[in-house]
Amino acid sequence: MAELFLNHLLSWTIALPVLGMGVLVFLRKEETIRRVALGCTLLDFALSLLLWLWFDPSIQGMQFVERMAWMPTLNIQYAIGVDGISLPLVLLSTLLSPLCVLCSWRSIEHHQKAFLMLLLFIESAMLLVFSTLDLFLFFMLWETTTMPMFFIIGVWGGSRRITAAIKFALFGLTGSLLLLVGILGLYLEGGRTFDMQVLASQHYPVKTQLWIFACLFLAFAIKTPMVPFHSWLPDAHTEAPTAGSVILAGVFLKMGGYGFVRLVLPMLPEATSKFTPVILWLSLLAILYGGYMALAQEDLKRLVAYSSISHMGFVTLGLFVANHPSIQGALLQMLNHGITTGAMFLVVGQLYDRTHSRLIEDYGGLHQLMPRFTLLLSIFAVASFGLPGTNNFIGEFLVLVGTAQRSLLMVLLAMGGILLGAAYLLWMLQRVALGPVPRSGTPFLPDLTPRELVTVIPLAVLVFWIGLYPRPFLELIQPGVATLLRALGPSSPALGAPPLLPP
């Protein structure tokens, strides 16, 4: 029995949230429902920690691999495994899920069972997206994640939830159709197989790569989201309940970056090389545009939403600069963004639960009213713009080091995005925490409860752990970086370029 568990540990990690859904179906008391959902997500996080404990970073390639024929006539398998690229995202998904349950403990006032079942379903689907080795299964779960989030936004969201949910679904389905076309192209040109490892070992004609690249790039750019495919994100974040915003920022956006790493870069290296200059400038546009738009926001959730666009610009910049430090920084930054932006949405949600207002002008003097809240808000805010000693600094620094080998101008522009981040976040802190209490404000706001502290303190610990001692995380990512650079080979846009190459 123990051997069966150990040999299928990854499958158990994926299946546990679905099993939890089955248990919730038979429960009626809300308190019991919440406790079972929390216990299920905590147990799943413990299983993912076992994956990390038994993962060998000295091995390049997939570990915990499981394969089983599913539809043999089409060469479709249930095939899963993790490496240094996917395991951090698995850990992030299982970490954020119990925090989403905790932040929804009192704020979801109707149909709580349905809400928690959707959260568990999304967790299981995301884990399978990050661990599958079969492209058909990848597409099926990619598509499946759209509809639960559509209902989370549309049923439990804010006043404009229907518009935001429909916009989210239309953008998501458009990206899914483009993804399907690209996957079918790989299937037909790669020997009629959906095995991602086999497809990555094939060489495709340049003309074939170009049209497949166009489909996959647009699909992943919508999900990331890159400018100008970003307009669904601010509305979805603003109207979603807190848990929905955390899942969107923490994990959903990473699906786009993961698609670039797993499919586009290793399978289509020549097409990637041709389009790299355009993508790099689009990434810089996202960094600057997201920061500029965040600076103009009066709504706390929209401010954090636009900051996500800016931060994900660093991820795509690092991936397509495509040298060792930039890719390592981009992969670490995907993890960092999920931690800091997810935490920002959690603390904004905690404030909203007290006042039902997201407007910055409705707050002031919170350092006197809510000192614990102010401390944690300050930690996540300074981490978001990359203060040395915090997690984002490490990721952004590595991306900038790699980018410097290509263009100093790009480095200077990216640093402008960091300055914008410091401007809008420090200005927000000054008004919310240090400014005068507004006349219309509540004279007394209770500070964070023990449950709310438990929800955000783990993320604060990770902010400083990665910022001060990133070695375990960089060692975890390293084998995936080496494998990806080998796949890029001589087509890598970074290879052969002299240091500090001008644009």
Secondary structure, DSSP 8 states (H G I E B T S, - for coil): -HHHHHHTHHHHHHHHHHHHHHHHTT---HHHHHHHHHHHHHHHHHHHHHHHHH--TTS-S-EEEEEEEEEGGGTEEEEEEE-TTHHHHHHHHHHHHHHHHHHTTTT--SSHHHHHHHHHHHHHHHHHHHHB-BHHHHHHHHHHTHHHHHHHHHHHS-TTHHHHHHHHHHHHHHHHHHHHHHHHHHHHHTTS--BHHHHHH----HHHHHHHHHHHHHHHHHHTT-TTS-THHHHHHHHS-HHHHHHIIIIIHHHHHHHIIIIIHHH-HHHHHHHHHHHHHHHHHHHHHHHHHHHT--BHHHHHHHHHHHHHHHHHHHHHH-SHHHHHHHHHHHHHHHHHHHHHHHHHHHHHHHHS--BGGG---HHHH-HHHHHHHHHHHHHHTT-TTSHHHHHHHHHHHHHHTT-HHHHHHHHHHHHHHHHHHHHHHIIIIIS---TTS-S------HHHHHHHHHHHHHHHHHHH--HHHHHHHHHHHHHHHHHHGGG-TTTT--TT---
